[in-house]
Amino acid sequence: MDFKVDRESAVSLCSLVDTDITQTAEHNFILPDYCPNIFKVLKCFVVPGVTSAGINGSKLTFELNVLIRVLYRSDNGESVYCVEHTHEYSKSIDLPADIVNPDVSITPSVEYVNCRVADSRKLDVRAGIICKVKVTGEKKCSIVCGAYGEGIQLRKSPVLYASKRITCAKRITVIEELELAAGKPAFGSSIRCSAQIRKGEQKIIPGKLITKGEADVNLLYLAKDTSEKPPERMSFSIPFSQIIDIEGIEDSFETSVNIAASKCVIIPKSDENSSLECELILLVSISAVKFESAELVSDAYSTQYETECKYLEAMLLQPVKNYDAQFSASSIINCADGSIKEVYDLWTENEAVNVSFDEKKGCFNTFERLTFCMLGRLDNGTAIYLEKECAVEQPLENETDSSYNVTAKISQIRCSYTLGEGNTIQAKAEINAKISSEISFKSKLLSDIIINEEQPKARDKRCAVKICYTSNNESVWDIAKKYCTEVQLIDDENPNDEQRRALIIPMNN
């Protein structure tokens, strides 16, 4: 049989794991002798972070770090005190045995926090952590891009597809020495320590990726002597640079690099407590895809023999579109306990941006949610902690199509406030979000064409042409396939028939 099929190899994505893993974190705090008695708990913070993740065979294992920090005040009401404890948990989950190029995403969040004062020297804390685990793999698929001989007719369409995909995960530990600014009191303990990542140059050289950036670290700390001094704020910028070995990567790949700060700890380095040491753990996730353009076959038939087409549904990748979006959120925080005299610090937590498509308006909307947190003192000197949830919905200015899977991730937040009259604060957050638009669409493509030479097409050789009356939704391809002729022959016989109401169909005898 003089028949040949040409094929291309493409990468199709498949979801391997999409599940939640729960972890309970408990700790019984017994205050050390140098801490005063508990009069009132201001806030119990639980900060989870995934510090490492790896796949060994068919098992995914990751380390979960949970920091529990409790702020309280004593009976004098003026000073803020802090106790904290860190738990480490190792979690694992089974994966399919034939996993290829896995891309792992683990997002921890706090489900609940219960803090109970057992007595003036003892605290019982219990928290629930949910880790959203997603693992995406790939499978190679062979798709038909051409065929020749035996009267084969092909319906082709241009498709951009992923011919190769490389994934890589890397943990980076940055140790940096920091100095408190002149006039700042000696460091005692952290109340809040957070890091925002600003990506810099991401450069590819054959077999390697050079990633650079800066971590903006914000620190709120208690002085070594907390009896008289209020909490202090400091900000630092920590640069980082890392060369990551990635076998097979080169300039022709489109690369997506995600860098997350999973842990940030600051401790005193010297007895004077003016020199600090910051340990920063960064998790880098890299996905590199090489795209190809080709005319791929979506349907086929033979004008000479009965034909069987085998199809596959492939989740084909498309290039990711990235852009920045600027948002703002504001809220009024009210204090029921008196007039606010001073704000020690204002920050945000639980930041999230969800993106959804509004079919009526034909555009994407962003739904921003965050919690404003404020630590300060009243006119009478009493320390207070206040928080207020805020949600804002607004349309995205960038035009895109509803078939896109649009995701957003907050990358930087700047907070400001204005003291209102009496017991109010006008809080505002400026949000810089990274928006990613991507398509991973299901495409029905031919995987094989089988010609049955033992079953020639039945023909009426007495008929040279037929007249076909068409409907508006019929294509020339469907008509040619129905009458077992060629599209080109129909076009040649009906060159000026734009409406194609009645077509002359050559029977190709």
C-alpha positions as CSV (number, residue, x, y, z in Angstrom):
1,M,0.0,0.0,0.0
2,D,1.4,3.3,-1.1
3,F,0.3,5.3,2.0
4,K,2.4,7.3,4.4
5,V,1.6,9.2,7.6
6,D,3.8,12.0,9.1
7,R,3.6,12.7,12.8
8,E,4.8,15.3,15.3
9,S,5.5,14.8,19.0
10,A,3.7,17.2,21.4
11,V,3.4,17.6,25.2
12,S,0.0,17.3,26.8
13,L,-0.6,18.3,30.4
14,C,-2.4,16.0,32.9
15,S,-3.5,16.7,36.5
16,L,-2.0,14.0,38.8
17,V,-2.9,15.3,42.2
18,D,-5.3,18.0,43.4
19,T,-6.0,17.5,47.1
20,D,-5.9,19.1,50.6
21,I,-3.6,17.8,53.4
22,T,-4.5,19.0,56.9
23,Q,-2.1,19.4,59.9
24,T,-2.9,20.4,63.4
25,A,-0.4,22.5,65.3
26,E,-0.6,22.7,69.1
27,H,1.6,24.3,71.7
28,N,1.3,25.0,75.4
29,F,3.2,28.1,76.3
30,I,4.6,28.4,79.8
31,L,6.0,31.9,80.2
32,P,9.7,32.2,81.1
33,D,10.5,33.9,84.4
34,Y,11.5,37.2,82.8
35,C,8.1,37.6,81.1
36,P,5.3,39.4,83.1
37,N,1.9,37.8,83.7
38,I,-0.7,37.7,81.0
39,F,-3.5,40.2,81.4
40,K,-4.9,40.2,77.9
41,V,-4.0,38.4,74.6
42,L,-3.8,41.0,71.8
43,K,-3.3,38.5,68.9
44,C,-2.3,35.0,68.2
45,F,-0.5,34.7,64.8
46,V,0.0,31.4,63.0
47,V,2.4,31.6,60.0
48,P,2.7,28.4,57.9
49,G,5.4,27.9,55.2
50,V,6.6,25.1,53.0
51,T,10.4,25.1,53.4
52,S,11.3,22.2,51.1
53,A,9.6,19.7,48.8
54,G,10.9,16.8,46.7
55,I,9.8,13.7,44.8
56,N,11.5,10.3,45.5
57,G,10.1,7.6,43.2
58,S,6.3,7.7,43.6
59,K,6.2,9.8,46.8
60,L,6.0,13.5,47.3
61,T,7.5,14.7,50.6
62,F,7.5,18.2,51.9
63,E,8.5,20.0,55.1
64,L,5.9,22.3,56.7
65,N,7.2,25.1,59.1
66,V,4.5,26.5,61.4
67,L,5.4,29.6,63.5
68,I,3.0,30.3,66.5
69,R,3.5,33.8,67.9
70,V,1.3,35.3,70.7
71,L,1.2,39.1,71.5
72,Y,-0.1,40.0,74.9
73,R,0.0,42.8,77.5
74,S,0.4,42.8,81.2
75,D,-1.8,44.4,83.8
76,N,-0.1,47.8,83.5
77,G,-1.5,47.8,79.9
78,E,1.3,49.8,78.3
79,S,3.9,47.4,77.1
80,V,3.6,44.7,74.4
81,Y,5.1,41.3,75.1
82,C,5.7,38.4,72.7
83,V,6.2,34.6,73.0
84,E,6.7,32.3,70.1
85,H,7.4,28.7,69.1
86,T,8.1,26.9,65.8
87,H,7.0,23.4,64.8
88,E,8.3,21.4,61.9
89,Y,6.2,18.7,60.2
90,S,7.0,16.3,57.5
91,K,4.2,15.3,55.2
92,S,4.0,12.9,52.2
93,I,1.6,11.9,49.5
94,D,1.6,9.0,47.0
95,L,2.0,9.9,43.3
96,P,1.4,7.8,40.2
97,A,4.3,5.6,39.4
98,D,4.7,6.8,35.8
99,I,4.9,10.5,36.6
100,V,6.8,12.6,34.0
101,N,8.2,16.1,34.6
102,P,6.1,16.9,37.6
103,D,5.3,20.5,38.5
104,V,4.4,20.8,42.2
105,S,2.4,23.6,43.9
106,I,1.9,23.5,47.7
107,T,-0.1,26.4,49.2
108,P,-0.5,26.4,53.0
109,S,-3.2,28.4,54.7
110,V,-4.6,28.7,58.2
111,E,-8.0,27.2,58.7
112,Y,-8.6,28.2,62.4
113,V,-6.7,29.4,65.4
114,N,-7.8,28.9,69.1
115,C,-5.8,30.6,71.8
116,R,-6.9,30.0,75.4
117,V,-5.4,31.6,78.5
118,A,-5.2,28.7,81.1
119,D,-3.8,31.0,83.8
120,S,-1.6,34.1,84.1
121,R,1.5,32.1,83.1
122,K,0.1,29.6,80.6
123,L,-1.3,29.7,77.1
124,D,-2.8,26.8,75.1
125,V,-2.8,27.3,71.3
126,R,-4.3,25.0,68.7
127,A,-4.4,25.7,65.0
128,G,-5.5,23.9,61.8
129,I,-3.4,24.2,58.7
130,I,-4.6,23.2,55.2
131,C,-2.0,22.6,52.5
132,K,-3.4,22.7,49.0
133,V,-1.3,20.3,46.9
134,K,-1.4,20.3,43.1
135,V,0.8,18.2,41.0
136,T,0.8,18.4,37.2
137,G,2.6,16.0,34.9
138,E,2.9,15.5,31.2
139,K,2.5,12.8,28.6
140,K,3.9,12.7,25.1
141,C,1.4,12.3,22.3
142,S,1.9,11.6,18.7
143,I,-0.3,13.7,16.4
144,V,-0.7,13.6,12.6
145,C,0.6,16.5,10.6
146,G,0.5,15.0,7.1
147,A,-0.4,12.0,5.0
148,Y,0.1,10.9,1.4
149,G,-1.3,8.5,-1.1
150,E,-4.5,6.4,-1.6
151,G,-6.6,9.5,-2.4
152,I,-6.2,10.8,1.2
153,Q,-7.8,14.2,1.9
154,L,-6.7,16.2,5.0
155,R,-8.3,19.0,7.0
156,K,-5.5,21.0,8.5
157,S,-5.4,24.0,10.8
158,P,-2.4,25.9,12.2
159,V,-1.6,25.0,15.8
160,L,1.0,26.3,18.3
161,Y,1.9,23.5,20.5
162,A,4.5,22.6,23.2
163,S,7.1,20.2,21.8
164,K,9.2,20.0,25.0
165,R,8.7,21.0,28.6
166,I,11.2,21.1,31.5
167,T,10.4,21.7,35.1
168,C,12.8,22.4,38.0
169,A,12.5,23.3,41.7
170,K,15.3,24.8,43.8
171,R,15.6,25.8,47.4
172,I,17.8,28.9,48.1
173,T,19.0,29.8,51.6
174,V,20.2,33.4,52.0
175,I,22.1,34.4,55.2
176,E,22.6,38.1,55.5
177,E,24.0,40.3,58.3
178,L,22.0,43.4,59.0
179,E,22.6,46.4,61.2
180,L,20.0,48.4,63.1
181,A,19.9,52.1,62.1
182,A,21.5,54.6,64.4
183,G,19.4,55.4,67.4
184,K,17.4,52.3,67.2
185,P,17.2,50.3,70.5
186,A,18.8,46.9,70.8
187,F,16.9,44.0,69.3
188,G,14.9,41.8,71.8
189,S,12.4,39.7,69.8
190,S,10.3,39.8,66.6
191,I,6.7,40.7,66.5
192,R,6.4,40.5,62.7
193,C,9.0,39.6,60.0
194,S,7.9,39.4,56.4
195,A,9.6,39.3,53.0
196,Q,8.3,40.4,49.6
197,I,10.2,39.2,46.6
198,R,11.0,41.5,43.7
199,K,12.3,39.5,40.7
200,G,15.2,40.8,38.8
201,E,17.0,39.5,35.7
202,Q,16.2,36.0,34.7
203,K,18.8,34.9,32.2
204,I,19.1,31.6,30.3
205,I,22.5,30.2,29.2
206,P,22.7,26.7,27.8
207,G,22.0,24.2,30.6
208,K,21.6,26.9,33.3
209,L,19.2,29.7,34.5
210,I,20.6,32.7,36.4
211,T,17.9,34.1,38.7
212,K,18.4,37.5,40.5
213,G,16.2,39.6,42.7
214,E,15.7,41.3,46.0
215,A,13.8,40.5,49.1
216,D,12.2,43.5,50.9
217,V,12.2,42.5,54.5
218,N,9.9,44.3,57.0
219,L,10.6,43.9,60.7
220,L,8.6,44.9,63.7
221,Y,10.5,44.1,66.9
222,L,10.5,44.6,70.6
223,A,13.5,46.3,72.2
224,K,15.6,44.3,74.6
225,D,14.1,46.2,77.5
226,T,10.3,46.2,76.7
227,S,9.2,47.9,80.0
228,E,9.4,51.4,78.5
229,K,10.1,51.2,74.8
230,P,7.3,50.7,72.2
231,P,7.8,48.3,69.2
232,E,10.2,49.5,66.5
233,R,10.0,49.2,62.7
234,M,12.9,48.5,60.3
235,S,13.1,47.7,56.6
236,F,15.9,46.0,54.7
237,S,16.6,45.0,51.1
238,I,18.5,41.7,50.7
239,P,19.8,40.9,47.1
240,F,20.1,37.4,45.9
241,S,21.5,35.6,42.9
242,Q,21.7,32.0,42.0
243,I,22.8,29.8,39.1
244,I,20.5,26.8,38.7
245,D,21.5,23.8,36.6
246,I,18.6,22.8,34.2
247,E,19.6,20.1,31.7
248,G,18.4,20.9,28.2
249,I,17.3,24.5,28.7
250,E,18.3,27.1,26.1
251,D,17.2,30.5,24.7
252,S,14.4,29.0,22.5
253,F,12.4,28.0,25.7
254,E,9.8,30.3,27.2
255,T,10.5,30.3,30.9
256,S,8.3,31.0,33.9
257,V,10.1,31.6,37.2
258,N,8.2,31.7,40.5
259,I,10.1,32.7,43.6
260,A,8.4,32.5,47.0
261,A,9.8,33.4,50.5
262,S,8.8,30.4,52.6
263,K,10.6,31.4,55.8
264,C,12.2,34.6,57.1
265,V,13.8,34.7,60.5
266,I,15.8,37.4,62.2
267,I,17.9,36.8,65.3
268,P,20.5,38.9,67.1
269,K,24.1,38.2,66.1
270,S,26.0,39.9,68.9
271,D,25.5,40.6,72.6
272,E,24.9,44.3,71.8
273,N,21.9,43.2,69.7
274,S,22.5,45.9,67.2
275,S,23.9,43.4,64.6
276,L,21.3,41.0,63.3
277,E,21.3,37.9,61.1
278,C,18.5,37.2,58.7
279,E,17.9,33.6,57.4
280,L,15.7,33.7,54.3
281,I,14.5,30.5,52.6
282,L,13.4,30.9,49.0
283,L,11.6,28.3,46.9
284,V,12.2,28.7,43.2
285,S,9.8,26.9,40.8
286,I,10.8,26.9,37.1
287,S,8.7,25.8,34.1
288,A,10.4,26.1,30.6
289,V,8.4,25.3,27.4
290,K,9.5,25.1,23.8
291,F,6.8,25.9,21.4
292,E,6.5,24.9,17.7
293,S,4.1,25.9,14.9
294,A,2.7,23.3,12.6
295,E,-0.3,22.5,10.3
296,L,-2.0,19.7,12.3
297,V,-4.7,17.4,10.9
298,S,-8.1,17.5,12.6
299,D,-10.0,15.3,10.1
300,A,-9.2,13.0,7.1
301,Y,-10.9,10.6,4.6
302,S,-9.9,8.8,1.4
303,T,-11.7,9.2,-1.9
304,Q,-10.7,5.6,-2.8
305,Y,-11.1,3.5,0.3
306,E,-13.0,3.3,3.6
307,T,-11.0,5.2,6.2
308,E,-10.8,5.0,10.0
309,C,-9.5,8.0,12.0
310,K,-8.3,7.7,15.5
311,Y,-8.5,10.7,17.7
312,L,-7.0,11.9,21.0
313,E,-7.9,14.7,23.3
314,A,-4.8,16.6,24.3
315,M,-4.4,19.4,26.8
316,L,-2.2,21.6,24.7
317,L,-0.1,24.3,26.3
318,Q,0.0,27.8,25.0
319,P,2.5,30.7,25.8
320,V,1.7,32.5,29.0
321,K,1.0,36.2,28.9
322,N,2.2,38.1,32.0
323,Y,1.5,41.7,33.0
324,D,1.4,43.8,36.1
325,A,-1.8,45.3,37.6
326,Q,-2.0,48.0,40.2
327,F,-4.8,47.8,42.7
328,S,-5.7,49.7,45.9
329,A,-7.8,48.9,48.9
330,S,-8.9,51.1,51.8
331,S,-10.9,50.7,54.9
332,I,-11.8,52.6,58.1
333,I,-10.6,50.8,61.3
334,N,-12.7,51.7,64.4
335,C,-11.6,51.4,67.9
336,A,-14.2,50.8,70.6
337,D,-11.8,51.1,73.5
338,G,-10.9,54.8,73.2
339,S,-9.0,57.3,71.1
340,I,-5.9,56.1,69.2
341,K,-2.8,58.0,70.1
342,E,-0.1,56.2,68.1
343,V,0.2,53.5,65.5
344,Y,3.3,51.3,65.9
345,D,2.7,49.4,62.7
346,L,0.1,48.8,60.0
347,W,0.3,45.9,57.7
348,T,-1.8,43.4,55.7
349,E,-2.3,39.7,56.0
350,N,-4.3,37.0,54.1
351,E,-3.8,38.9,50.8
352,A,-5.5,37.2,47.8
353,V,-6.6,38.2,44.4
354,N,-9.2,36.1,42.5
355,V,-9.9,36.7,38.8
356,S,-13.2,35.8,37.2
357,F,-14.8,36.5,33.8
358,D,-17.9,38.6,33.6
359,E,-19.9,37.3,30.7
360,K,-22.3,40.3,30.7
361,K,-19.6,42.9,30.6
362,G,-17.2,40.8,28.5
363,C,-14.2,41.4,30.7
364,F,-12.3,40.0,33.7
365,N,-13.0,41.2,37.2
366,T,-10.6,41.1,40.1
367,F,-11.8,40.4,43.6
368,E,-9.2,41.5,46.1
369,R,-9.4,40.4,49.7
370,L,-7.0,41.3,52.6
371,T,-7.0,42.0,56.3
372,F,-5.6,45.3,57.7
373,C,-3.7,44.7,61.0
374,M,-2.8,47.5,63.3
375,L,-0.7,47.6,66.5
376,G,-0.7,50.8,68.5
377,R,-1.7,52.5,71.8
378,L,-4.5,54.6,73.1
379,D,-4.5,58.0,74.8
380,N,-4.2,56.3,78.2
381,G,-1.1,54.4,77.0
382,T,-2.9,51.0,76.7
383,A,-1.5,48.8,73.9
384,I,-4.1,47.7,71.4
385,Y,-4.4,45.4,68.4
386,L,-7.1,46.0,65.7
387,E,-7.9,44.3,62.4
388,K,-10.4,44.8,59.6
389,E,-11.1,42.7,56.6
390,C,-11.5,44.4,53.3
391,A,-12.7,43.3,49.9
392,V,-12.7,45.3,46.6
393,E,-13.9,44.3,43.2
394,Q,-12.8,46.0,40.0
395,P,-12.4,45.2,36.3
396,L,-9.1,44.4,34.6
397,E,-8.1,47.0,32.0
398,N,-6.1,44.4,29.9
399,E,-8.2,42.9,27.1
400,T,-8.2,39.1,26.9
401,D,-10.5,36.3,25.9
402,S,-12.8,34.4,28.2
403,S,-11.2,31.1,27.3
404,Y,-8.0,32.1,29.1
405,N,-7.2,30.8,32.6
406,V,-6.3,34.0,34.4
407,T,-4.6,33.9,37.7
408,A,-3.2,36.6,40.0
409,K,-0.6,36.7,42.7
410,I,0.2,39.6,44.9
411,S,3.8,40.5,44.7
412,Q,4.2,43.8,46.7
413,I,2.1,45.8,49.1
414,R,2.6,49.3,50.5
415,C,0.5,50.4,53.4
416,S,-0.3,53.9,54.7
417,Y,-2.7,55.3,57.2
418,T,-4.2,58.6,58.4
419,L,-5.3,59.0,62.0
420,G,-8.9,60.2,62.1
421,E,-10.7,62.0,64.8
422,G,-10.9,60.1,68.1
423,N,-11.1,56.4,67.5
424,T,-10.7,55.8,63.7
425,I,-7.9,55.1,61.3
426,Q,-8.1,55.5,57.5
427,A,-6.0,52.6,56.2
428,K,-4.9,52.1,52.6
429,A,-2.9,49.4,50.8
430,E,-1.3,49.7,47.3
431,I,-1.1,46.3,45.7
432,N,1.1,45.3,42.8
433,A,-0.2,42.0,41.4
434,K,1.3,39.7,38.8
435,I,-1.4,38.6,36.4
436,S,-0.9,35.5,34.3
437,S,-3.1,34.6,31.4
438,E,-2.7,31.1,30.0
439,I,-4.5,28.6,27.8
440,S,-4.4,24.9,28.4
441,F,-7.2,23.9,26.0
442,K,-8.5,20.5,25.0
443,S,-7.9,19.9,21.4
444,K,-9.2,16.9,19.4
445,L,-6.5,15.9,17.0
446,L,-5.7,12.9,14.8
447,S,-3.4,10.3,16.3
448,D,-3.6,7.8,13.4
449,I,-5.2,7.2,9.9
450,I,-6.0,3.7,8.8
451,I,-6.8,2.9,5.2
452,N,-8.8,-0.3,4.5
453,E,-7.7,-1.4,1.0
454,E,-10.2,-4.3,1.2
455,Q,-13.1,-1.9,1.2
456,P,-13.0,0.4,-1.8
457,K,-15.5,3.3,-1.8
458,A,-18.7,2.5,-3.7
459,R,-19.1,4.7,-6.8
460,D,-21.8,5.3,-9.4
461,K,-19.6,5.7,-12.5
462,R,-22.6,6.8,-14.6
463,C,-22.7,10.0,-12.6
464,A,-20.0,12.7,-13.3
465,V,-21.5,15.6,-11.2
466,K,-24.2,16.2,-8.7
467,I,-26.1,19.3,-7.6
468,C,-26.0,19.9,-3.8
469,Y,-28.3,22.4,-2.0
470,T,-26.5,23.5,1.1
471,S,-27.4,25.1,4.4
472,N,-25.7,28.1,6.0
473,N,-23.8,26.0,8.6
474,E,-22.4,23.4,6.1
475,S,-18.7,23.7,5.2
476,V,-17.2,22.7,1.9
477,W,-15.1,20.1,3.8
478,D,-18.2,18.4,5.1
479,I,-19.8,18.4,1.7
480,A,-16.7,17.0,0.0
481,K,-16.4,14.3,2.6
482,K,-20.1,13.4,2.2
483,Y,-19.8,13.0,-1.5
484,C,-16.3,11.5,-1.4
485,T,-14.7,14.1,-3.6
486,E,-12.0,16.8,-3.1
487,V,-12.5,20.3,-1.7
488,Q,-10.3,21.8,-4.4
489,L,-12.6,20.3,-7.2
490,I,-15.6,21.8,-5.6
491,D,-13.9,25.2,-5.3
492,D,-12.8,25.0,-8.9
493,E,-16.3,24.3,-10.1
494,N,-17.9,27.0,-8.0
495,P,-15.4,29.9,-8.0
496,N,-17.9,32.8,-7.6
497,D,-20.5,31.3,-5.4
498,E,-20.1,33.2,-2.1
499,Q,-23.5,32.0,-0.7
500,R,-22.9,28.4,-1.8
501,R,-26.6,27.7,-1.9
502,A,-26.4,25.3,-4.8
503,L,-23.0,23.7,-5.6
504,I,-21.8,21.6,-8.5
505,I,-20.1,18.5,-7.0
506,P,-17.6,16.7,-9.3
507,M,-17.8,13.0,-8.4
508,N,-14.1,12.4,-8.9
509,N,-14.8,9.2,-11.0
